[in-house]
Amino acid sequence: MSDREPPRRRVPGPAGPARPGGARPRGSGARPAARRPGPPRPASPRVIRLGSPRPRLRMVGVALTLVLIAFTLRLLQVQAVDASTYSAKAQQNRYVVHTLAAERGGITDRNGVALAASVDAYDITADPTMFTRKQLKIGDGPEQAAALLAPILGLDQADLAKKLRPAKKDLRYVRLARSRTPQVWNQIKDLKSALAKKAEKDRATVNVLAGVFADPSSKRVYPNGDLAAGILGWVNSEGKGGGGIESQLDKQLTGKDGKVRYAQSGGRQVPTAGSNETPAVPGSDVELTIDRDIQWAAQNAIAEQVKKSRADRGYVIVQDTRTGEILAMANAPGFDPNDLSGASPEALGNAALQDAYEPGSTAKVMSMAAVLEENAATPMTHVVVPNRLHRGDRLFKDDVDHPTWYLTLNGVLAKSSNIGTILATGQLGKTQRESNQVLYSYLRKFGLGGYTGLGFPGETRGILAPPDEWSTSQQYTIPFGQGVSINAMQAASVYSTIANGGVRVEPTLVRGAKGADGRFTPAPKPKKTRVVSTKTAKTLAEMLESVVDDEEGTGTKARIPGYRVAGKTGTANRVDPATGKYRGYTSSFAGFAPADKPRVTVYCAIQNATKGSYFGGQICGPVYKQVMEFALKTLQVPPTGAPPARLPVTYQP
């Protein structure tokens, strides 16, 4: 192989003419020329053929048919086979309406100190449909639930069971108890949770409290206990005012309840279902005219004296002589509105306004006002007072036996002479009948026989018969305060009228109210009536000073060092409410200070004192002094410093 030449490489030559059939030309030593490569030919696209859609459409149609068949079968089951079951469930999962309790307005004294307020509480409610046999699978569901709730709520078990088993089958809401503390609701919640957990583990256990709920509410509290209870009253178990201001202004204090409507499922609200709510409008806050501190002083003083005298009861009223506003109205014994269970039925209410009694000698100031205003006499007029006086069918005497007194008209008032008062009022007319008519007109102008204007629930207007109906004895006893009945507020108003220059201002207990919008609305201005002239009122004030200042007066225990005091004692035969006959005494003292520039009136009365003295000057005079001193200091009333008039009490015949 190495001796041979390597094969020659063929070089393509020019192409010759093509032969038929593509054969190369023969007889020629030349090789045929190679064909030149041309441009690449594009590849032909690959054609993909789709399968037929009919099989797939058939499959989708079959699937939809099966779904429709399933829905149809389910619909038939719901509407036909299980219709009653789902209807019952619908009843348990429908919209319910609950009441939103309005917050009760507060009550304050004139300085904004809270006397009655509302704190957070709960109304315990239930859905009676959740206690049925069908729901609980037991027949005594209401009885079991009531047995658990009764000791917690402090209510009768039978009453609770009755509420849980109402007459109306579709009733969804009942209130089992009002205004329970959060602690009470927590007890019920804990018991519900314990029963629910036990029911999950033990199918034999039934949560009979599943249908018990709570609505946010409020509870009435009185921060000062029994202070001013007679004025405030209380709120009953139904959330309504049961007495006093709570009752009188109940609508104003209550406000307006709201409502909420929501979907409920198994006793619980469905958050996603939405709700409609009408908000509650809170009640107005009421501001009283009383001063808490003066009220405390008055209440403490009268309570101590009633206890000391072993009396049935007593009352003290403190009034601003210029405005008619009541600064204190205290009763003893009282009650605690926070807990009425221990209160005596006789102590409930406001005895200072509800008791009608014969005032005795404190009423003599009205007789003297009539005598002075009619110019029948002056403070210096001489009055001969015998030991006994025969008038009509009776023989009259004074509280103490005495020889013939030679008194001035001022002395008649200072020594509280019944006989002297009869003689003085006998000068009001030419006849006794005319005198009676004149005296009656003044008694009416002073406010006797009518309501005080407070509008207080249970208030008495007393007893004042027309003069034509006065008996023979009444014609002579009414001038010195027997045979006519009043309440304590009427008595205090008489002295405030004299202190106010002879103008009677209707007493007021309410200064105003603040509504939900925060706007304060003052109470209407009290009515004013001219009773006697300014001159007569000033003269009476000087005469009343003799009762306290003169050593022969009956009210010396009411003296207040540094102040001029005008006052009058009273000791009246008392009508026993139980028998309707006279038994015991009504002891009283009324007056104002400073006598020459009056600012405060204080009236005290004690019923049926059975230990120690029963004279008004002896047991009510000290109460007057104690309360008046406190009121003058609290209101920062300075002494006037002017010397008293010191009108003569007696004269030499």
C-alpha positions as CSV (number, residue, x, y, z in Angstrom):
1,M,0.0,0.0,0.0
2,S,2.9,2.4,0.6
3,D,4.2,2.0,-3.1
4,R,1.0,3.2,-4.4
5,E,0.0,6.7,-4.9
6,P,-2.7,8.0,-2.7
7,P,-6.0,8.3,-4.5
8,R,-6.5,11.6,-6.2
9,R,-9.1,13.8,-4.9
10,R,-11.9,14.5,-7.3
11,V,-12.5,18.0,-8.1
12,P,-15.8,18.8,-9.4
13,G,-15.7,20.4,-12.8
14,P,-18.2,22.4,-14.7
15,A,-21.4,20.7,-15.3
16,G,-22.0,19.3,-18.7
17,P,-25.3,18.9,-20.5
18,A,-27.5,16.5,-18.8
19,R,-28.3,13.3,-20.5
20,P,-31.6,11.8,-20.7
21,G,-32.4,9.8,-17.8
22,G,-29.8,11.5,-15.7
23,A,-27.0,9.2,-17.2
24,R,-23.6,10.5,-17.4
25,P,-22.0,10.9,-21.0
26,R,-19.8,8.0,-22.0
27,G,-16.6,8.0,-23.9
28,S,-15.2,10.8,-22.0
29,G,-12.6,10.7,-19.4
30,A,-14.0,13.6,-17.6
31,R,-16.1,13.1,-14.4
32,P,-19.5,14.6,-14.2
33,A,-19.6,17.8,-12.2
34,A,-21.3,17.7,-8.7
35,R,-24.6,19.5,-8.2
36,R,-24.5,22.7,-6.2
37,P,-26.6,22.8,-3.0
38,G,-29.6,25.2,-3.3
39,P,-31.3,27.2,-0.5
40,P,-32.9,25.1,2.2
41,R,-36.5,24.2,1.6
42,P,-38.9,25.1,4.4
43,A,-40.2,22.3,6.6
44,S,-43.9,21.4,6.0
45,P,-46.1,22.2,9.2
46,R,-47.3,19.2,11.3
47,V,-51.0,18.9,11.3
48,I,-52.6,17.9,14.7
49,R,-56.1,16.6,14.6
50,L,-58.5,17.2,17.7
51,G,-60.7,14.5,19.1
52,S,-64.5,14.7,19.0
53,P,-66.0,17.0,21.9
54,R,-69.1,15.0,22.2
55,P,-67.8,12.5,24.9
56,R,-66.8,15.4,27.2
57,L,-70.1,17.2,26.8
58,R,-71.9,14.0,27.7
59,M,-69.8,13.7,30.9
60,V,-70.5,17.3,32.0
61,G,-74.2,16.8,31.3
62,V,-74.3,13.6,33.4
63,A,-72.5,15.5,36.3
64,L,-74.9,18.4,36.2
65,T,-77.8,16.0,36.1
66,L,-76.5,14.2,39.2
67,V,-76.1,17.5,41.1
68,L,-79.6,18.6,40.2
69,I,-80.9,15.2,41.3
70,A,-79.1,15.6,44.7
71,F,-80.5,19.1,45.2
72,T,-83.9,18.0,44.4
73,L,-83.7,15.1,46.8
74,R,-82.4,17.4,49.5
75,L,-85.1,19.9,48.8
76,L,-87.8,17.2,49.1
77,Q,-86.2,16.0,52.4
78,V,-86.2,19.6,53.8
79,Q,-89.7,20.6,52.7
80,A,-91.5,17.3,53.1
81,V,-89.7,14.7,55.2
82,D,-88.0,16.9,57.8
83,A,-90.2,19.9,57.5
84,S,-91.3,19.9,61.2
85,T,-87.7,19.5,62.4
86,Y,-86.4,22.4,60.5
87,S,-89.4,24.5,61.5
88,A,-88.6,23.9,65.1
89,K,-85.0,25.0,64.5
90,A,-86.2,28.1,62.7
91,Q,-88.1,29.0,65.8
92,Q,-84.9,28.8,67.8
93,N,-83.0,30.9,65.2
94,R,-85.1,33.9,64.4
95,Y,-85.0,37.6,65.2
96,V,-85.7,38.7,68.8
97,V,-86.3,42.1,70.3
98,H,-84.8,43.1,73.6
99,T,-85.4,46.2,75.7
100,L,-82.5,48.5,76.4
101,A,-83.1,50.0,79.8
102,A,-82.5,53.7,80.1
103,E,-80.2,54.8,82.9
104,R,-82.1,56.5,85.7
105,G,-81.1,60.1,86.3
106,G,-79.3,61.0,89.5
107,I,-80.5,63.2,92.4
108,T,-78.1,65.7,94.0
109,D,-78.3,68.3,96.7
110,R,-77.9,72.0,95.9
111,N,-74.1,71.7,95.8
112,G,-74.0,68.7,93.4
113,V,-73.5,66.1,96.1
114,A,-75.0,62.8,95.0
115,L,-78.0,61.7,97.0
116,A,-79.3,59.0,94.7
117,A,-77.4,57.4,91.8
118,S,-77.4,54.5,89.4
119,V,-74.7,51.9,89.2
120,D,-74.1,49.0,86.7
121,A,-76.4,46.1,87.1
122,Y,-78.2,43.4,85.1
123,D,-81.7,42.4,84.4
124,I,-81.9,38.6,84.5
125,T,-83.9,37.4,81.5
126,A,-84.9,34.2,79.9
127,D,-86.2,32.7,76.6
128,P,-89.1,30.4,77.7
129,T,-89.0,28.5,74.4
130,M,-85.6,27.0,75.5
131,F,-87.2,25.4,78.6
132,T,-89.8,23.3,76.8
133,R,-89.8,19.5,76.8
134,K,-89.0,19.5,73.1
135,Q,-86.0,21.6,73.5
136,L,-84.5,20.1,76.7
137,K,-85.9,16.6,76.2
138,I,-87.1,16.7,79.8
139,G,-90.5,17.7,81.2
140,D,-89.5,19.6,84.3
141,G,-87.0,22.1,82.8
142,P,-88.7,25.2,84.3
143,E,-88.9,23.7,87.7
144,Q,-85.2,22.6,87.7
145,A,-84.0,26.1,86.4
146,A,-86.2,27.8,89.0
147,A,-84.7,25.7,91.8
148,L,-81.2,26.8,90.8
149,L,-82.1,30.5,90.3
150,A,-84.3,31.1,93.3
151,P,-81.6,31.2,96.0
152,I,-79.3,33.3,93.8
153,L,-82.0,35.9,92.9
154,G,-83.7,35.8,96.3
155,L,-87.1,35.1,94.6
156,D,-89.9,32.6,95.0
157,Q,-89.2,29.3,93.2
158,A,-92.8,28.9,92.1
159,D,-93.0,32.4,90.6
160,L,-89.8,31.8,88.6
161,A,-91.1,28.5,87.3
162,K,-94.3,30.2,86.2
163,K,-92.4,32.9,84.3
164,L,-90.3,30.2,82.5
165,R,-93.5,28.4,81.5
166,P,-95.7,31.3,80.1
167,A,-99.2,31.0,78.7
168,K,-98.1,32.2,75.2
169,K,-96.1,29.5,73.5
170,D,-94.3,31.9,71.2
171,L,-93.1,34.2,74.0
172,R,-89.3,34.6,73.6
173,Y,-88.5,37.1,76.4
174,V,-89.3,37.3,80.0
175,R,-87.6,39.4,82.8
176,L,-87.0,37.2,85.8
177,A,-85.4,39.9,88.0
178,R,-84.4,43.5,87.8
179,S,-81.3,45.4,88.6
180,R,-79.2,42.6,90.0
181,T,-75.5,43.2,90.8
182,P,-72.7,42.0,88.6
183,Q,-71.8,39.5,91.3
184,V,-75.3,37.9,91.0
185,W,-75.0,37.5,87.2
186,N,-71.4,36.1,87.6
187,Q,-72.9,33.4,89.9
188,I,-75.4,32.5,87.3
189,K,-72.8,32.5,84.5
190,D,-70.5,30.2,86.4
191,L,-73.4,27.8,87.1
192,K,-74.3,27.9,83.4
193,S,-70.7,27.1,82.3
194,A,-70.5,24.3,84.8
195,L,-73.7,22.7,83.6
196,A,-72.6,23.1,79.9
197,K,-69.3,21.4,80.5
198,K,-70.9,18.6,82.4
199,A,-73.5,18.1,79.6
200,E,-70.7,17.8,77.1
201,K,-69.2,14.9,79.0
202,D,-72.4,13.3,80.2
203,R,-75.3,13.1,77.8
204,A,-77.7,12.4,80.7
205,T,-77.0,15.9,82.0
206,V,-79.1,18.8,80.7
207,N,-78.0,22.4,80.9
208,V,-81.3,23.8,82.1
209,L,-79.9,27.3,82.4
210,A,-79.0,27.6,78.7
211,G,-81.9,29.9,78.2
212,V,-81.0,32.3,80.9
213,F,-79.4,35.6,79.9
214,A,-78.7,39.1,81.2
215,D,-79.4,42.6,79.9
216,P,-77.2,45.5,81.0
217,S,-79.2,47.7,83.4
218,S,-78.6,49.8,86.4
219,K,-79.3,49.6,90.2
220,R,-80.5,52.5,92.4
221,V,-78.2,53.3,95.3
222,Y,-78.3,55.9,98.0
223,P,-74.7,56.8,99.0
224,N,-75.8,58.5,102.3
225,G,-78.0,55.7,103.6
226,D,-81.0,57.0,105.4
227,L,-80.1,60.7,104.9
228,A,-83.1,62.5,103.4
229,A,-84.8,59.2,102.7
230,G,-88.2,60.8,103.4
231,I,-87.5,63.3,100.6
232,L,-85.9,60.9,98.1
233,G,-88.2,57.9,98.5
234,W,-87.1,54.7,96.8
235,V,-87.3,52.7,93.6
236,N,-89.4,49.5,93.7
237,S,-88.6,46.1,92.2
238,E,-90.2,47.2,88.9
239,G,-87.8,50.1,88.5
240,K,-90.4,52.7,89.3
241,G,-90.3,55.4,91.9
242,G,-92.0,54.1,95.0
243,G,-92.2,57.3,97.1
244,G,-90.8,60.8,97.5
245,I,-89.0,62.6,94.6
246,E,-88.4,59.2,93.0
247,S,-92.1,58.8,92.5
248,Q,-93.0,62.5,92.0
249,L,-90.5,62.9,89.2
250,D,-90.4,59.3,88.0
251,K,-91.1,60.1,84.4
252,Q,-88.4,62.7,84.3
253,L,-85.8,60.5,86.1
254,T,-86.6,57.3,84.1
255,G,-85.9,58.5,80.7
256,K,-86.9,56.4,77.6
257,D,-86.0,52.8,77.1
258,G,-84.5,51.7,73.8
259,K,-84.8,48.5,71.7
260,V,-82.4,46.1,69.9
261,R,-83.5,43.6,67.3
262,Y,-81.0,40.8,66.3
263,A,-80.9,37.3,65.0
264,Q,-80.5,34.6,67.7
265,S,-79.2,31.1,67.3
266,G,-79.3,28.7,70.3
267,G,-79.9,31.6,72.6
268,R,-76.9,33.6,71.3
269,Q,-76.7,36.6,69.0
270,V,-75.5,36.0,65.5
271,P,-73.0,38.7,64.8
272,T,-73.0,38.4,61.0
273,A,-76.8,38.7,60.8
274,G,-76.9,42.4,61.6
275,S,-79.1,44.2,64.1
276,N,-81.3,47.2,64.5
277,E,-81.0,49.3,67.6
278,T,-82.9,52.3,69.0
279,P,-80.6,53.7,71.7
280,A,-82.1,54.4,75.2
281,V,-82.4,58.0,76.3
282,P,-81.1,58.4,79.9
283,G,-83.2,60.2,82.5
284,S,-82.6,63.7,83.6
285,D,-80.5,64.5,86.7
286,V,-82.5,66.4,89.3
287,E,-81.0,69.0,91.6
288,L,-82.7,69.5,94.9
289,T,-82.8,72.6,97.1
290,I,-81.6,70.8,100.2
291,D,-78.1,71.1,101.6
292,R,-76.7,67.7,102.6
293,D,-74.8,69.0,105.6
294,I,-77.8,70.9,107.0
295,Q,-80.0,67.9,106.3
296,W,-77.6,65.8,108.3
297,A,-77.6,68.2,111.2
298,A,-81.4,68.4,111.3
299,Q,-81.8,64.6,111.0
300,N,-79.2,63.9,113.7
301,A,-80.8,66.4,116.1
302,I,-84.4,65.2,115.8
303,A,-83.4,61.5,115.9
304,E,-81.6,62.0,119.2
305,Q,-84.4,64.0,120.8
306,V,-87.1,61.5,119.6
307,K,-85.0,58.7,121.1
308,K,-84.4,60.6,124.3
309,S,-88.1,61.5,124.8
310,R,-89.3,58.0,123.7
311,A,-91.6,59.8,121.3
312,D,-93.5,58.3,118.4
313,R,-91.8,60.5,115.8
314,G,-90.5,63.9,115.0
315,Y,-89.7,66.3,112.1
316,V,-87.5,69.3,111.4
317,I,-87.8,71.6,108.5
318,V,-85.2,74.2,107.5
319,Q,-86.2,76.8,104.9
320,D,-84.6,79.8,103.2
321,T,-86.9,82.7,104.2
322,R,-86.1,84.7,101.0
323,T,-86.5,82.1,98.3
324,G,-88.8,79.5,99.9
325,E,-86.2,76.8,99.2
326,I,-86.2,73.9,101.6
327,L,-82.7,73.4,103.0
328,A,-83.6,70.3,105.1
329,M,-86.6,68.2,105.8
330,A,-85.8,65.5,108.4
331,N,-87.9,62.7,109.9
332,A,-87.3,60.4,112.8
333,P,-87.5,57.5,112.8
334,G,-86.4,57.1,109.2
335,F,-85.5,54.3,106.8
336,D,-82.7,53.2,104.5
337,P,-83.9,53.1,100.9
338,N,-81.0,50.8,100.0
339,D,-82.7,48.1,102.1
340,L,-86.4,48.3,102.7
341,S,-86.6,44.8,104.2
342,G,-85.8,46.2,107.6
343,A,-87.8,49.3,107.4
344,S,-90.9,49.9,109.5
345,P,-94.0,50.5,107.4
346,E,-94.9,53.5,109.6
347,A,-91.5,55.0,108.9
348,L,-91.8,54.9,105.1
349,G,-92.9,58.1,103.4
350,N,-92.4,61.7,104.6
351,A,-94.2,62.3,107.8
352,A,-93.4,66.0,107.7
353,L,-95.7,66.4,104.8
354,Q,-98.1,63.5,105.4
355,D,-99.0,63.9,109.1
356,A,-101.9,66.2,109.9
357,Y,-101.9,67.3,113.5
358,E,-103.1,70.2,115.7
359,P,-100.2,72.7,115.9
360,G,-101.1,74.4,119.2
361,S,-99.5,77.7,120.2
362,T,-97.2,78.0,117.2
363,A,-100.4,78.9,115.4
364,K,-101.0,81.9,117.6
365,V,-98.7,84.0,115.4
366,M,-101.4,84.0,112.7
367,S,-104.0,85.2,115.2
368,M,-101.7,88.0,116.2
369,A,-101.0,88.8,112.6
370,A,-104.7,89.2,111.9
371,V,-105.2,91.4,115.1
372,L,-102.3,93.7,114.1
373,E,-103.2,93.9,110.4
374,E,-106.8,94.7,111.2
375,N,-105.7,97.4,113.7
376,A,-107.6,95.7,116.4
377,A,-104.7,96.1,118.8
378,T,-101.0,97.0,119.0
379,P,-98.1,95.2,120.8
380,M,-98.7,97.6,123.7
381,T,-102.4,97.0,124.1
382,H,-103.3,95.9,127.7
383,V,-104.9,92.5,128.1
384,V,-106.2,91.4,131.4
385,V,-105.9,87.6,131.5
386,P,-107.9,85.8,134.2
387,N,-107.2,82.4,135.6
388,R,-110.3,81.0,133.7
389,L,-112.4,82.2,130.9
390,H,-115.9,81.0,130.2
391,R,-116.9,81.0,126.5
392,G,-119.7,79.1,124.8
393,D,-120.0,75.7,126.5
394,R,-116.5,75.5,127.9
395,L,-114.2,76.9,130.5
396,F,-110.8,77.8,129.1
397,K,-107.5,78.0,130.9
398,D,-103.8,78.4,130.2
399,D,-101.2,75.6,130.4
400,V,-100.3,76.7,133.9
401,D,-102.4,78.0,136.7
402,H,-101.8,81.6,137.4
403,P,-103.3,84.6,139.1
404,T,-104.8,87.3,136.9
405,W,-102.1,88.4,134.5
406,Y,-101.8,91.9,133.3
407,L,-100.1,91.5,129.9
408,T,-99.5,93.5,126.9
409,L,-100.5,92.0,123.6
410,N,-96.8,91.2,123.2
411,G,-96.9,89.5,126.6
412,V,-99.8,87.4,125.5
413,L,-97.6,86.0,122.8
414,A,-94.5,85.8,124.9
415,K,-96.3,83.8,127.7
416,S,-98.3,81.9,125.2
417,S,-101.6,82.6,126.9
418,N,-104.7,80.8,125.4
419,I,-107.1,83.1,127.3
420,G,-105.3,86.2,126.1
421,T,-105.4,85.0,122.5
422,I,-109.1,84.4,122.7
423,L,-109.7,87.9,124.1
424,A,-107.5,89.5,121.4
425,T,-109.1,87.7,118.4
426,G,-112.5,88.5,119.7
427,Q,-111.8,92.1,118.7
428,L,-111.5,91.2,114.9
429,G,-115.3,91.8,114.4
430,K,-118.4,93.2,116.0
431,T,-119.6,89.7,116.7
432,Q,-117.9,86.4,117.2
433,R,-119.1,85.2,113.8
434,E,-117.5,88.2,112.1
435,S,-114.3,87.6,114.1
436,N,-114.3,84.0,112.9
437,Q,-114.7,85.1,109.3
438,V,-111.8,87.5,109.5
439,L,-109.5,85.0,111.2
440,Y,-110.4,82.3,108.7
441,S,-109.4,84.5,105.8
442,Y,-105.9,85.0,107.3
443,L,-105.5,81.3,108.0
444,R,-106.2,80.6,104.4
445,K,-103.8,83.3,103.2
446,F,-101.1,81.8,105.3
447,G,-101.6,78.5,103.5
448,L,-103.7,76.4,105.9
449,G,-106.3,74.1,104.4
450,G,-104.5,73.9,101.1
451,Y,-101.5,72.1,99.6
452,T,-98.1,73.7,100.1
453,G,-97.3,73.8,96.3
454,L,-94.6,71.1,96.5
455,G,-96.8,68.6,94.7
456,F,-95.2,65.9,96.9
457,P,-96.9,62.5,96.8
458,G,-99.0,61.7,99.8
459,E,-99.0,65.3,101.1
460,T,-101.9,66.3,103.3
461,R,-103.5,69.7,103.1
462,G,-104.6,69.4,106.7
463,I,-108.0,70.3,108.1
464,L,-109.5,73.7,108.2
465,A,-113.3,73.8,108.1
466,P,-115.2,76.9,106.9
467,P,-116.1,79.2,109.8
468,D,-119.8,78.3,109.4
469,E,-118.9,74.8,110.3
470,W,-116.9,75.6,113.4
471,S,-118.4,74.2,116.6
472,T,-118.9,76.3,119.6
473,S,-115.6,75.3,121.1
474,Q,-113.7,75.6,117.8
475,Q,-114.6,79.3,117.6
476,Y,-112.3,79.8,120.6
477,T,-109.8,77.0,120.2
478,I,-108.8,77.6,116.6
479,P,-107.2,81.0,117.5
480,F,-104.7,79.2,119.7
481,G,-104.1,76.2,117.4
482,Q,-106.6,73.5,118.5
483,G,-109.4,72.3,116.3
484,V,-107.4,72.9,113.1
485,S,-104.8,70.5,111.6
486,I,-101.7,71.2,109.5
487,N,-98.5,69.5,108.4
488,A,-95.0,70.5,109.4
489,M,-94.3,72.3,106.1
490,Q,-97.3,74.5,106.4
491,A,-96.2,75.5,109.9
492,A,-92.7,76.3,108.7
493,S,-94.1,78.3,105.8
494,V,-96.1,80.5,108.2
495,Y,-93.0,81.7,109.9
496,S,-91.1,82.1,106.7
497,T,-93.9,84.4,105.5
498,I,-93.4,86.7,108.5
499,A,-89.7,86.6,108.1
500,N,-90.0,87.5,104.4
501,G,-91.8,90.7,105.2
502,G,-95.3,89.3,105.0
503,V,-95.0,87.7,101.6
504,R,-95.6,84.0,101.3
505,V,-93.3,82.2,98.9
506,E,-94.4,78.7,98.0
507,P,-91.9,76.2,99.3
508,T,-89.7,74.4,96.8
509,L,-87.7,71.2,96.9
510,V,-86.4,71.1,93.3
511,R,-84.0,73.7,91.8
512,G,-83.9,72.2,88.3
513,A,-82.9,69.3,86.1
514,K,-80.2,68.5,83.6
515,G,-81.3,66.6,80.6
516,A,-79.5,64.1,78.4
517,D,-78.2,67.0,76.3
518,G,-76.4,68.4,79.4
519,R,-78.6,71.5,79.5
520,F,-79.8,72.7,82.9
521,T,-83.4,73.7,83.2
522,P,-84.3,75.6,86.3
523,A,-87.6,74.9,88.1
524,P,-90.4,77.3,87.6
525,K,-90.3,80.3,90.0
526,P,-92.5,79.8,93.1
527,K,-95.8,81.7,93.5
528,K,-95.7,84.7,95.8
529,T,-98.6,86.0,97.8
530,R,-98.8,89.1,100.1
531,V,-100.4,88.0,103.4
532,V,-99.7,90.9,105.7
533,S,-98.0,94.2,105.4
534,T,-94.3,94.7,105.9
535,K,-95.0,96.8,109.0
536,T,-97.1,94.0,110.5
537,A,-94.4,91.4,109.7
538,K,-91.7,93.5,111.3
539,T,-93.8,94.0,114.4
540,L,-94.5,90.3,114.7
541,A,-90.8,89.6,114.4
542,E,-90.1,91.9,117.4
543,M,-92.9,90.2,119.4
544,L,-91.5,86.8,118.6
545,E,-88.1,87.9,120.0
546,S,-89.8,88.4,123.4
547,V,-90.7,84.7,123.4
548,V,-87.0,83.8,123.3
549,D,-85.2,86.8,124.8
550,D,-87.4,87.8,127.7
551,E,-86.9,85.9,130.9
552,E,-90.7,85.5,131.1
553,G,-90.9,84.0,127.6
554,T,-91.5,80.3,127.0
555,G,-88.6,79.8,124.4
556,T,-85.5,80.8,126.3
557,K,-83.8,77.4,125.5
558,A,-83.7,78.5,121.8
559,R,-81.4,81.4,122.4
560,I,-78.3,81.6,120.2
561,P,-75.4,83.7,121.5
562,G,-74.7,86.6,119.2
563,Y,-77.9,86.3,117.2
564,R,-81.3,87.8,117.5
565,V,-83.8,84.9,117.4
566,A,-87.5,85.1,116.8
567,G,-89.6,82.1,117.8
568,K,-92.6,80.5,119.3
569,T,-93.3,77.4,121.4
570,G,-96.2,75.1,121.0
571,T,-97.7,72.3,123.2
572,A,-101.0,70.9,121.8
573,N,-103.3,68.1,122.8
574,R,-102.6,65.3,120.3
575,V,-105.2,63.2,118.5
576,D,-104.2,59.5,118.6
577,P,-104.3,58.2,115.0
578,A,-105.3,54.8,116.4
579,T,-108.3,55.8,118.5
580,G,-109.2,59.2,117.2
581,K,-109.2,60.6,120.8
582,Y,-106.8,63.0,122.5
583,R,-103.8,61.2,124.0
584,G,-100.4,62.7,124.6
585,Y,-99.1,66.0,123.2
586,T,-97.6,67.5,120.1
587,S,-94.5,69.6,121.1
588,S,-93.2,72.2,118.8
589,F,-91.0,75.2,118.2
590,A,-90.9,77.5,115.2
591,G,-88.8,80.6,114.5
592,F,-86.3,82.4,112.3
593,A,-82.9,84.2,112.6
594,P,-81.5,86.7,112.6
595,A,-84.8,88.3,113.8
596,D,-84.1,91.7,112.3
597,K,-82.7,90.4,109.0
598,P,-84.1,86.9,108.6
599,R,-82.4,84.3,106.5
600,V,-83.3,80.9,107.9
601,T,-86.6,79.4,109.3
602,V,-86.4,76.3,111.5
603,Y,-89.5,74.3,112.6
604,C,-89.4,71.3,114.9
605,A,-92.3,69.1,116.1
606,I,-92.2,65.9,118.3
607,Q,-95.2,63.6,118.6
608,N,-96.2,62.0,121.9
609,A,-93.1,62.4,124.0
610,T,-93.4,59.9,126.9
611,K,-90.2,60.5,128.9
612,G,-89.2,63.7,130.5
613,S,-90.9,67.0,129.5
614,Y,-93.4,67.3,126.8
615,F,-93.4,71.1,126.5
616,G,-92.4,72.5,123.2
617,G,-90.0,75.0,124.6
618,Q,-88.2,72.3,126.6
619,I,-87.7,69.5,124.1
620,C,-88.0,71.3,120.7
621,G,-86.3,74.6,121.7
622,P,-82.9,72.8,122.0
623,V,-83.4,71.1,118.7
624,Y,-84.2,74.4,117.1
625,K,-81.1,76.0,118.6
626,Q,-78.8,73.2,117.5
627,V,-80.1,73.1,113.9
628,M,-80.3,76.9,113.5
629,E,-76.7,77.4,114.7
630,F,-75.4,74.8,112.2
631,A,-77.4,76.4,109.4
632,L,-76.3,79.9,110.1
633,K,-72.6,78.8,110.2
634,T,-73.0,76.7,107.0
635,L,-74.6,79.5,105.1
636,Q,-72.1,82.0,106.7
637,V,-74.8,84.3,108.0
638,P,-73.2,86.9,110.3
639,P,-75.0,88.4,113.3
640,T,-76.5,91.8,112.6
641,G,-75.2,93.4,115.8
642,A,-78.3,95.5,116.3
643,P,-79.9,95.5,119.8
644,P,-83.3,93.9,120.2
645,A,-86.5,95.9,120.6
646,R,-87.3,94.4,124.0
647,L,-91.0,95.1,124.0
648,P,-92.7,95.0,127.4
649,V,-94.5,91.8,128.4
650,T,-96.5,93.0,131.4
651,Y,-97.9,96.3,132.7
652,Q,-98.8,97.7,136.0
653,P,-102.6,98.0,136.4
